[in-house]
Amino acid sequence: MPTGQTDTIVGIDLGTTNSLVAYADERGPRVIYTTRDGARDNGMVPSVVAIDPAGGVIDVGRSARLHAIERPEITVYSIKRLMGRGFEDVQEEARRLPYRVVRRAGGQGRDIAAVQIGSRVYTPPEISAFILRELKARAEAYFERPISKAIITVPAYFDDTQRQATRDAGKIAGLDVIRIINEPTAAALAYGLDRHDDSTIAVYDLGGGTFDVSILRLSGGTFEVLSTHGDTHLGGDDFDWEIIRLVQQEVRRRYGEHLAFPPSTLQGLRNLAEAVKIRLSSQDQVDFEIDLGQGRNFGMQLTRGDLERMIEPYVQRTIDSCRQALCDAKLEPDAIDQVVLVGGSTRIPYVRRRLREVFGKEPYSALNPDEVVALGASVQASVMAGLKREVLLLDVVPLSLGIETLGGAVAKLILRNTRMPCQATEMFTTFLDGQTSIKLTVLQGERELAKDCRTLGEFELRGIPPMPAGMPKVQVTFLIDQNGILHVSAREQRSGKEASIQVIPAHGLTREEVRQMEKDAYAHARQDMKIHRLIDVRNQVVFDTAKAEQALRKAGPTLDPNLRKTITESMANLRRLAETSEDSEAIYQALQDFDRMTIPLAEHAVAQALKEAHQQETGERNS
Ligand code: AMP
């Protein structure tokens, strides 16, 4: 539980689909995952309000969304699309919404769009205020005291009226809105991109229902929006619909054109389509089944390639927008220093690939794309509450960084206090024959064992061609760029297979905790080294005995039976010793003896190989 600060200011992402509240202190920014009842969830509050036609709110957020199916006319979602808009301007928008959008007299002779439920008319700021109250309640449950100050984000393209409507929403919810900031600016702040003046950043935001891209320029410590472009009706929902259409087509092909899809089935299909799409971000193919009733089950398979073909036209439109935004800012793609990803749909590998092609660089993805805007808002909030920005932005790596190796030891690649930017590379290999994947765990800390370090992230290198243990060469690279973002990549050199992850090592620890971790490492240094050495020598025993076993198998009956017996016996002894003893020196000595003993075995293997080669040669000559 955070303490000390009296003037807490929270950061709020008031989104079209979901809203979040976040908070930053010297550990860095984080989303508040506490619900108003003190439970925990993923921090995302659906921007949905269910309103009783007789007056009053029934539900906000997740539970309100449940009403959307049976009672669409009282379930208000996407209210952000109406914020500060004139009634005439939202006609097209209103046609897509299942609730009643009505005209209400606004100031300065302008009619504004409002929502009618039952006999009551609600303005968009009033509806948004219900969502803000929910976020405020979450923050209060987390801090266990009243919270009244916030920074709220809005899209870069919001005009003054829309910004004012957002302020009004805050006021209605009992929040003092200290500042309204642009969503792309918040995203850049979350990544600490305010530390290098004269840089140009593209923020690509692809959510469920909206898309926009903004080009920002940082100069004199402030972000200026050079251009923005987008489509307020383009996003992950379109991808879901493509999958639904395909499934319907296939079902009808099998069961006949007459087959109807009632709303309940359609809702099930929507959930299924989204789940399939999400799984295809991490898997190459998904098999799924649909229950069509009357004992009919329809099975289908969708590959990542299928999905990519379906969403290509939509992604192309976002790419065209990027080019337009660049053109409006009078910039070439290579003028962009960083690309930042926002919105859940940017998790799709195809989207990232296309962006890499356009901008010629890897987009930033270290932060959760659903959270990045709220996190950035909280960074701005913490600075306004008096926290020094330098606390969050460091020039040196605060704690060593490495990966977990077999047996739970740590291979450190970058040592603490190294100046950023920096880079380190090390080779690793497999420990099992035919191993086709390697799990990589990125660790932070000074201790020698993985269990005593912080896990920053995990990823898997898959698709390694099956080879004997020790053969694959996996090059692991740690690169910390000038913004303090750690890029870890692993590449198997024969196959060229690659996998990578990004993380921000500076987030999540206070200076005091860093100092404590250093002290602990010092206090445990001797013991840690001992265990590390034990793990290393045990790994070597596993590796060498496996190799010897393989050689014994290969050697066949031509090997001296006495030699086979001696090696087999000492192998068993060595393995037993490695498992039971903690004396790394004794194991090491026994390993050396064993290795010496297997020299004749290696010689026998070489002689046998030569003999085979010779036989083959003479055989070829004779034929
Ligand atoms: P947002 O509006 O930013 O919350 O984004 C929500 C959209 O992101 C929805 O369409 C989700 O289906 C989509 N989404 C979330 N996670 C993934 C994922 N791993 N792969 C593909 N789409 C995703």
Residues whose N, C-alpha, C, O or C-beta is under 5 A from the ligand:
A	BS01	AMP	T17 N18 L206 G207 G208 G236 D237 E274 K277 I278 S281 G343 G344 S345 R347 I348 D370
